[in-house]
Amino acid sequence: MDARPVLELIAAARPTRAFTFVGIGGHGAAGKSTLAHRIEAAQLVGTDEFWDGDGFDLERLRADVFEPLLEGRAAQYDAWNWARRRAGRSRTVEPTGVVVVEGVCALHRMFRDAYDVRVWVETPADVRLARGVARDGEAARATWVERWMPMEDRYVERDDPVPSAHLVVDGSHPLD
């Protein structure tokens, strides 16, 4: 995956606030986090940090991150600790520079209009499954196949985030 078109799109953005707001969406293990980490000096927010044990708490993401940032205030929230399966460390995101929200639900329709730049990372299901199992272990394969991937497919079908993206990038190859 070539990060240059994304970096060029961010550089060309003309935000109406003190920061450039970027959303990077895609299925699990598509390469969203890897791409987000290539955006130098960006403050990153992962939608995975808003898991509540049963699902993604998008209302909390909106209240704790989007609303304060769009009002010019720092966002503060407690990030989900996946290892401990409970709320973890407190995070602060300042309304300056580049702020990236990345994750499966990052381009959810309730957030789209807030972004200056929207990117979708498209990666074939077999590549995503292989990456997910490599990251989470073979024991997670059934969860990926039976829970995560169908849940993501339903979200994409229902919310249709791909056409909202300013840029769709191919995540099937490692970053250059």
Buried (B, 14 or more C-beta within 10 A) or exposed (E): BEBEEBBEBBEEBEBEBEBBBBBBBBBBBBBBBBBBBBBEEBBBBBBBBBBEEEEBBBEBBBEBBBEBBBEEEEBEBBBBEEEEEEBBEEBEBEBBEBBBBBBBBBBBEEBBEBBBBBBBBBBEBEBBBBBBBEEBEEEBBEEBBEEBBEBBEEBBEEBEBBEBBBBBBEBBEEEE
